[in-house]
Amino acid sequence: MVKPITDTVKDFFKTDAASGMLLMAATLLAILFANTPLVSLYDQLLSTHMEFSIGTFEIDKPLLLWINDGLMAIFFFLVGLELKREMLEGEFKDKRKIILPGIGAIGGMVVPALIYVAFNYQDAVAINGWAIPAATDIAFALGVLMLLGDKVPTAVKVFLTSLAVFDDIGAIVIIAVFYTDNISMTALVSVAICLLGLIVMNRKGVESKSSYILVGIIMWVATLKSGVHATLAGVLLAMFIPMRAKEEGAPSPLRTLEHDLHPAVAYFILPVFAFANAGLDLAGISMDKLALGVPMGIALGLFVGKQIGIFGFCWMAIKLGWTALPKGMSLVGLYATAALCGIGFTMSLFIGSLAFEDNGDHLLLDVRLGIILGSLLSGVLGFFLMRYHLNRKVLAE
């Protein structure tokens, strides 16, 4: 029996809200390490090389890249499972319900990117980070909502979750198209063979999760060697996990995997990623530093661009009669949600690591500064706007 979308969102909210709190703790811990004598231990840990080899084949990467390329592939696998479920049985099955968050997500990606470009279009290196402020961190945003208790309407949570799903789709497309280079055709052929195997397994009704995972690991290695970012292998694998079991009444393989992976991603993978990527040296921060194109473009893209893009595009769609506000959500609630979407932490850090991985640590520090500043301002504004919206709603009742 398929659970109602409201129950699914409530379960999702509980898990990711707790994850948001852990993300905050991991971020603060990373900043603590980066600004105390522990910084040498922090740097040594993340630069420690780990090697996997079979004969002449080897993968040799520092721990930071094992986290960004390996653990984040599991995160993207979970995102892919959620996307497939939503398209087949969830909120996205009813096309009328996805118009507003879909339009909002487009505005929330386009406007922040344009703001970043406006600050960095003359810098051939910095311009590569145009997609950094286009991302939304659903775990952090839900974590902020959790601070407001159970007064937050389900409509707000559903809208925020749906918009974040569209945002994830946009991020996946951006990574695949704009952050892929040095293509190896031999490795891509291996990826294609793995995909063919997954298609056959899905068509034959294979339900063994371990069989899919084994092929997925091989595909991840081939994708890693191909030049296409390895995390995309997680999304591709998710598309072939069966939604329904052959035996009537048996649990869904996809839902089972999604349920099993949620705790690992929410309580381990995302906090570890945050700890590894959020170490910001506060000693180097000054007004001159904040005024540089990369941190300013990211911070304003997240804080200003998300609000203008999401609220503006949604308001326009409503005024044109294309869609309507969800029941239980006002324009103030919509604006507060748009502000919360300016929390771009996890995915923004990830895209930043792809954009500037070959250009030294100084730009990555600028990226961290812009993301933390923009996300902090967005979280604070979104929290107080949503509290005002909820208090006004209570008074009206």
Backbone torsions as a table, in degrees:
resi	resn	phi	psi	omega
1	MET	NA	129.8	-177.6
2	VAL	-79.2	130.0	178.4
3	LYS	-72.2	145.5	175.5
4	PRO	-61.1	153.2	-178.1
5	ILE	-60.8	-33.5	-179.6
6	THR	-64.3	-39.8	177.8
7	ASP	-67.7	-39.1	178.6
8	THR	-61.7	-44.6	-179.7
9	VAL	-65.6	-38.6	178.7
10	LYS	-62.1	-43.9	177.6
11	ASP	-62.6	-45.1	-179.9
12	PHE	-62.3	-41.0	-179.4
13	PHE	-62.0	-45.5	-179.1
14	LYS	-60.4	-46.6	-177.3
15	THR	-66.6	-51.0	-173.6
16	ASP	-76.4	-25.0	175.2
17	ALA	-66.1	-44.7	176.4
18	ALA	-62.4	-39.0	177.1
19	SER	-61.7	-37.6	178.4
20	GLY	-60.9	-40.2	177.8
21	MET	-65.8	-40.0	177.0
22	LEU	-65.1	-38.4	176.9
23	LEU	-60.3	-42.2	178.3
24	MET	-61.4	-44.9	-179.7
25	ALA	-63.3	-42.6	-179.9
26	ALA	-65.0	-37.2	178.3
27	THR	-64.7	-46.9	178.8
28	LEU	-62.7	-37.3	178.7
29	LEU	-65.5	-41.0	178.6
30	ALA	-63.3	-43.1	179.0
31	ILE	-65.2	-37.3	176.8
32	LEU	-61.1	-47.5	179.2
33	PHE	-60.9	-39.8	-175.2
34	ALA	-73.9	-11.7	-175.5
35	ASN	-123.0	19.7	176.7
36	THR	-134.6	175.0	176.2
37	PRO	-58.4	-11.6	177.8
38	LEU	-71.8	-5.9	-176.7
39	VAL	-60.6	-35.1	179.1
40	SER	-65.5	-39.7	177.1
41	LEU	-65.5	-41.0	179.1
42	TYR	-60.3	-48.4	-179.3
43	ASP	-66.4	-41.6	179.7
44	GLN	-63.7	-40.8	-179.9
45	LEU	-61.3	-49.2	-175.7
46	LEU	-72.6	-23.5	179.7
47	SER	-94.1	-0.6	178.6
48	THR	-62.9	126.0	-177.7
49	HIS	-83.6	137.3	175.6
50	MET	-124.1	130.8	-174.7
51	GLU	-120.6	137.7	172.7
52	PHE	-124.3	126.6	-177.2
53	SER	-144.2	145.6	172.4
54	ILE	-133.3	108.4	-176.4
55	GLY	62.6	-124.9	179.9
56	THR	-86.1	-9.9	-179.7
57	PHE	-85.2	132.4	178.9
58	GLU	-148.9	151.4	170.6
59	ILE	-125.2	115.6	-177.4
60	ASP	-124.9	110.3	-176.8
61	LYS	-140.1	152.4	171.0
62	PRO	-68.3	159.7	-177.3
63	LEU	-55.6	-37.2	180.0
64	LEU	-56.9	-43.1	-179.1
65	LEU	-76.3	-28.5	172.6
66	TRP	-62.7	-37.1	177.7
67	ILE	-69.0	-49.2	-175.0
68	ASN	-71.3	-34.7	-178.4
69	ASP	-94.8	-30.9	-175.3
70	GLY	-95.2	-63.4	-178.9
71	LEU	-61.5	-36.9	-179.5
72	MET	-71.0	-20.1	173.4
73	ALA	-65.6	-34.3	176.7
74	ILE	-68.5	-40.3	175.8
75	PHE	-58.7	-46.5	179.6
76	PHE	-67.5	-30.1	174.6
77	PHE	-62.2	-44.4	177.4
78	LEU	-63.9	-41.8	176.6
79	VAL	-58.5	-43.4	178.7
80	GLY	-62.2	-41.5	177.6
81	LEU	-61.6	-43.1	179.7
82	GLU	-65.6	-39.2	178.1
83	LEU	-61.7	-46.2	-178.1
84	LYS	-64.4	-42.6	179.7
85	ARG	-63.1	-44.0	-179.2
86	GLU	-63.7	-36.7	-179.0
87	MET	-72.1	-34.3	-175.8
88	LEU	-89.3	-38.4	-172.6
89	GLU	-136.3	-2.8	-172.6
90	GLY	-107.2	-149.4	-174.3
91	GLU	-59.6	-33.4	-175.3
92	PHE	-78.5	-5.7	177.8
93	LYS	-70.5	-32.5	176.2
94	ASP	-92.3	103.7	-173.7
95	LYS	-61.0	-27.8	-178.2
96	ARG	-66.8	-29.3	-176.2
97	LYS	-82.7	-11.0	-175.6
98	ILE	-103.9	-3.7	-177.5
99	ILE	-62.8	-50.4	-175.5
100	LEU	-64.1	-54.1	178.6
101	PRO	-64.2	-30.4	178.1
102	GLY	-66.0	-45.7	177.9
103	ILE	-65.9	-41.3	178.0
104	GLY	-60.4	-40.6	-180.0
105	ALA	-64.1	-39.0	178.0
106	ILE	-61.9	-48.6	177.7
107	GLY	-61.8	-37.4	-178.7
108	GLY	-72.2	-11.5	174.4
109	MET	-101.1	-40.8	-174.4
110	VAL	-69.9	-51.1	-174.3
111	VAL	-65.0	-46.8	176.7
112	PRO	-59.0	-39.3	178.9
113	ALA	-63.2	-40.8	179.3
114	LEU	-65.5	-39.2	178.1
115	ILE	-63.3	-42.9	178.2
116	TYR	-61.6	-45.2	-179.6
117	VAL	-61.3	-37.9	179.9
118	ALA	-59.8	-30.9	-179.8
119	PHE	-89.2	-17.4	-169.7
120	ASN	-131.2	10.5	-173.3
121	TYR	-65.3	-20.7	-178.6
122	GLN	-89.9	-5.9	-179.2
123	ASP	-106.2	111.8	-174.7
124	ALA	-64.3	-25.7	178.7
125	VAL	-87.3	-49.9	-176.2
126	ALA	-61.5	-30.5	-177.2
127	ILE	-61.8	-21.6	179.0
128	ASN	-62.5	-17.3	-179.0
129	GLY	-91.6	18.3	-173.9
130	TRP	-58.2	-27.7	-176.0
131	ALA	-87.7	-6.8	-175.0
132	ILE	-58.3	-48.4	-178.7
133	PRO	-80.1	3.6	-178.7
134	ALA	-81.7	-7.1	-172.5
135	ALA	-97.3	153.7	175.7
136	THR	-122.3	136.8	178.3
137	ASP	-99.1	101.5	-175.4
138	ILE	-64.7	-36.8	-178.0
139	ALA	-64.6	-45.3	178.7
140	PHE	-65.1	-44.7	-178.4
141	ALA	-61.7	-42.9	178.2
142	LEU	-69.2	-31.2	176.0
143	GLY	-62.5	-39.6	176.7
144	VAL	-66.6	-43.0	178.1
145	LEU	-59.7	-34.4	-178.4
146	MET	-61.7	-30.4	179.6
147	LEU	-63.6	-19.2	-179.5
148	LEU	-90.8	-1.2	176.7
149	GLY	77.0	-160.8	-174.5
150	ASP	-85.6	9.9	178.1
151	LYS	-76.5	-17.6	-177.9
152	VAL	-67.1	124.0	-178.6
153	PRO	-61.9	146.1	177.3
154	THR	-59.3	-33.3	-179.6
155	ALA	-59.3	-37.0	179.1
156	VAL	-67.3	-43.8	-179.3
157	LYS	-64.6	-42.3	179.5
158	VAL	-63.9	-44.3	179.8
159	PHE	-62.5	-46.5	-178.9
160	LEU	-62.8	-43.2	179.9
161	THR	-65.1	-43.6	179.4
162	SER	-63.8	-42.6	179.1
163	LEU	-63.3	-39.8	-179.8
164	ALA	-65.5	-33.5	177.6
165	VAL	-64.2	-46.3	176.4
166	PHE	-60.8	-39.4	178.5
167	ASP	-61.0	-40.7	177.7
168	ASP	-63.9	-40.0	177.3
169	ILE	-60.2	-44.9	178.6
170	GLY	-60.9	-42.0	179.9
171	ALA	-63.9	-40.5	178.7
172	ILE	-61.6	-45.1	179.2
173	VAL	-63.5	-43.3	-179.3
174	ILE	-61.5	-45.4	-179.8
175	ILE	-62.5	-43.6	-177.4
176	ALA	-66.2	-38.3	-173.4
177	VAL	-88.7	-42.0	-168.9
178	PHE	-105.2	-16.2	-177.4
179	TYR	-120.0	42.6	177.8
180	THR	-129.9	130.8	178.5
181	ASP	-152.6	176.1	179.7
182	ASN	50.4	57.2	-175.1
183	ILE	-69.6	133.2	173.2
184	SER	-104.1	113.4	-177.7
185	MET	-66.3	-34.8	178.7
186	THR	-60.8	-46.0	179.0
187	ALA	-66.3	-37.5	178.9
188	LEU	-64.9	-35.2	175.5
189	VAL	-62.2	-39.8	177.1
190	SER	-63.0	-40.0	176.4
191	VAL	-61.6	-44.2	-179.8
192	ALA	-61.7	-39.5	178.2
193	ILE	-63.8	-41.8	176.9
194	CYS	-61.9	-42.7	178.6
195	LEU	-63.0	-39.8	177.4
196	LEU	-61.7	-42.4	177.7
197	GLY	-62.0	-40.3	179.0
198	LEU	-66.1	-38.6	177.5
199	ILE	-61.3	-46.1	-179.8
200	VAL	-62.6	-45.1	179.8
201	MET	-60.3	-43.0	-179.9
202	ASN	-65.7	-43.4	-179.1
203	ARG	-67.3	-32.8	-180.0
204	LYS	-80.5	-4.3	177.8
205	GLY	78.9	23.7	177.3
206	VAL	-64.9	129.4	-177.4
207	GLU	-114.2	-3.8	-178.9
208	SER	-65.4	112.3	-178.6
209	LYS	-65.8	-35.0	-179.5
210	SER	-64.8	-32.8	178.1
211	SER	-66.5	-43.6	177.9
212	TYR	-64.5	-41.0	-179.0
213	ILE	-64.4	-39.6	179.3
214	LEU	-61.2	-47.9	177.5
215	VAL	-63.6	-36.6	179.4
216	GLY	-63.4	-39.2	178.5
217	ILE	-64.9	-43.7	177.6
218	ILE	-61.2	-42.2	179.8
219	MET	-66.2	-36.4	177.7
220	TRP	-61.9	-45.4	179.4
221	VAL	-61.7	-44.9	-179.8
222	ALA	-64.3	-40.1	178.5
223	THR	-65.3	-40.7	177.7
224	LEU	-57.7	-41.5	-178.4
225	LYS	-80.7	-14.5	-174.3
226	SER	-79.7	-23.7	-173.7
227	GLY	103.6	-20.0	171.5
228	VAL	-76.0	141.5	-175.4
229	HIS	-63.3	133.3	-169.9
230	ALA	-63.1	-26.6	-178.2
231	THR	-63.1	-23.9	-179.6
232	LEU	-66.6	-21.9	175.9
233	ALA	-61.5	-32.9	178.4
234	GLY	-63.8	-42.9	178.8
235	VAL	-64.9	-45.1	-179.5
236	LEU	-60.5	-45.2	-179.8
237	LEU	-59.8	-42.1	-177.1
238	ALA	-59.7	-32.9	-177.1
239	MET	-65.6	-16.8	-176.6
240	PHE	-107.4	-2.1	175.7
241	ILE	-71.1	125.9	-176.4
242	PRO	-61.3	136.5	177.6
243	MET	-78.5	-38.7	-176.5
244	ARG	-118.7	143.0	175.7
245	ALA	-79.7	152.7	179.9
246	LYS	-68.3	-39.0	-179.2
247	GLU	-80.6	126.2	-178.2
248	GLU	-61.7	131.2	179.5
249	GLY	90.2	-11.4	178.8
250	ALA	-74.6	151.4	-178.9
251	PRO	-65.2	147.7	178.8
252	SER	-68.6	127.0	176.3
253	PRO	-57.7	-40.3	-178.6
254	LEU	-66.8	-47.2	-178.6
255	ARG	-64.6	-36.6	179.1
256	THR	-63.5	-46.4	178.4
257	LEU	-62.9	-42.9	-179.9
258	GLU	-60.3	-44.9	179.9
259	HIS	-63.8	-41.4	-178.1
260	ASP	-70.5	-33.4	-175.9
261	LEU	-82.1	-26.5	-174.8
262	HIS	-53.1	-49.6	-179.1
263	PRO	-62.2	-41.1	-178.7
264	ALA	-63.6	-42.3	-180.0
265	VAL	-70.9	-46.9	-174.7
266	ALA	-69.3	-40.1	-171.7
267	TYR	-103.0	-7.2	179.8
268	PHE	-129.6	-59.5	-171.1
269	ILE	-63.7	-50.2	-178.6
270	LEU	-66.4	-43.4	175.4
271	PRO	-62.4	-38.6	177.5
272	VAL	-63.7	-42.7	177.4
273	PHE	-60.3	-44.9	180.0
274	ALA	-61.8	-44.3	-179.9
275	PHE	-61.8	-39.8	-176.5
276	ALA	-74.3	-24.1	-171.3
277	ASN	-114.9	-6.9	-172.5
278	ALA	-103.0	5.5	-178.6
279	GLY	-66.1	105.3	-177.0
280	LEU	-114.5	123.5	178.2
281	ASP	-78.4	104.8	-175.5
282	LEU	-71.2	-19.1	-178.1
283	ALA	-64.9	-26.4	-177.4
284	GLY	-89.3	4.3	-176.6
285	ILE	-85.7	131.6	175.9
286	SER	-149.7	171.3	178.1
287	MET	-62.6	-35.0	177.1
288	ASP	-63.9	-38.7	179.2
289	LYS	-65.8	-43.1	-180.0
290	LEU	-64.4	-28.5	-176.6
291	ALA	-80.1	-6.7	179.1
292	LEU	-66.3	155.3	-173.6
293	GLY	-59.9	-42.5	-175.7
294	VAL	-67.3	-56.2	179.7
295	PRO	-64.4	-37.0	-179.9
296	MET	-68.3	-42.7	179.3
297	GLY	-63.0	-40.0	179.4
298	ILE	-70.0	-49.3	-176.6
299	ALA	-60.6	-47.2	179.5
300	LEU	-72.1	-32.3	176.4
301	GLY	-60.8	-44.2	179.3
302	LEU	-72.6	-48.3	-172.3
303	PHE	-76.9	-42.5	-178.3
304	VAL	-96.5	-45.9	-174.6
305	GLY	-62.1	-41.3	-179.8
306	LYS	-64.5	-42.9	179.9
307	GLN	-62.5	-50.3	-178.6
308	ILE	-64.8	-45.2	-175.7
309	GLY	-65.2	-52.3	-176.5
310	ILE	-69.7	-54.0	-177.7
311	PHE	-65.0	-43.5	-178.0
312	GLY	-62.7	-46.3	-179.7
313	PHE	-67.1	-39.9	179.3
314	CYS	-66.9	-44.3	179.1
315	TRP	-59.9	-42.5	179.5
316	MET	-63.8	-42.3	-179.7
317	ALA	-64.1	-37.8	178.8
318	ILE	-68.5	-44.0	-179.6
319	LYS	-65.0	-32.8	179.0
320	LEU	-79.9	-4.8	177.8
321	GLY	79.7	15.5	-179.8
322	TRP	-75.3	-27.6	-176.5
323	THR	-158.9	-175.3	-179.7
324	ALA	-142.7	161.6	176.4
325	LEU	-64.4	141.7	175.0
326	PRO	-61.3	149.3	178.8
327	LYS	-61.4	131.0	-179.9
328	GLY	92.2	5.7	-178.8
329	MET	-126.2	127.3	178.3
330	SER	-100.5	175.9	176.7
331	LEU	-64.1	-33.7	176.7
332	VAL	-65.3	-42.4	177.3
333	GLY	-63.8	-37.1	177.7
334	LEU	-64.8	-42.9	-179.4
335	TYR	-66.8	-39.8	178.0
336	ALA	-61.8	-40.9	178.1
337	THR	-64.8	-40.4	177.7
338	ALA	-61.0	-39.7	178.4
339	ALA	-64.7	-42.1	179.0
340	LEU	-61.8	-30.5	179.5
341	CYS	-68.8	-10.2	174.3
342	GLY	-74.0	-4.4	172.7
343	ILE	-80.1	100.5	-173.6
344	GLY	-110.6	27.4	-162.5
345	PHE	-54.9	-73.5	-169.4
346	THR	-60.1	-55.4	-176.3
347	MET	-68.5	-33.3	177.3
348	SER	-65.0	-43.9	176.3
349	LEU	-60.7	-40.4	-178.4
350	PHE	-64.6	-47.9	179.4
351	ILE	-64.6	-37.2	177.4
352	GLY	-61.6	-39.0	178.6
353	SER	-65.6	-31.3	177.2
354	LEU	-75.9	-39.4	-175.1
355	ALA	-68.1	-35.6	-171.9
356	PHE	-124.0	23.2	-176.8
357	GLU	-65.8	-21.5	-179.1
358	ASP	-105.6	12.3	-172.9
359	ASN	-121.8	24.9	174.5
360	GLY	85.2	165.4	-175.3
361	ASP	-75.6	-21.7	-173.3
362	HIS	-63.7	-37.7	178.4
363	LEU	-73.3	-33.7	177.3
364	LEU	-65.4	-34.4	175.4
365	LEU	-67.4	-39.0	175.3
366	ASP	-62.1	-40.5	178.3
367	VAL	-61.2	-47.6	-179.6
368	ARG	-60.9	-41.8	179.5
369	LEU	-61.3	-48.4	-179.5
370	GLY	-63.5	-41.6	-178.7
371	ILE	-67.2	-46.1	-178.0
372	ILE	-64.9	-42.5	179.6
373	LEU	-65.0	-50.4	-178.9
374	GLY	-63.2	-40.5	-179.2
375	SER	-69.0	-39.9	179.6
376	LEU	-63.5	-47.7	179.2
377	LEU	-62.0	-41.0	-179.5
378	SER	-65.7	-42.2	-179.7
379	GLY	-64.0	-43.2	-179.5
380	VAL	-65.4	-48.5	180.0
381	LEU	-63.0	-46.3	-179.8
382	GLY	-59.9	-40.3	179.8
383	PHE	-61.8	-50.0	-176.1
384	PHE	-71.4	-34.6	175.3
385	LEU	-65.4	-42.3	-179.9
386	MET	-67.7	-37.6	177.9
387	ARG	-65.2	-40.2	176.0
388	TYR	-61.4	-43.3	179.5
389	HIS	-61.5	-43.8	-178.2
390	LEU	-70.0	-40.2	178.8
391	ASN	-64.5	-41.2	178.7
392	ARG	-65.4	-35.7	179.2
393	LYS	-66.0	-40.0	179.6
394	VAL	-66.1	-43.9	178.9
395	LEU	-61.9	-36.9	-179.1
396	ALA	-67.7	-28.5	179.9
397	GLU	-79.9	NA	NA
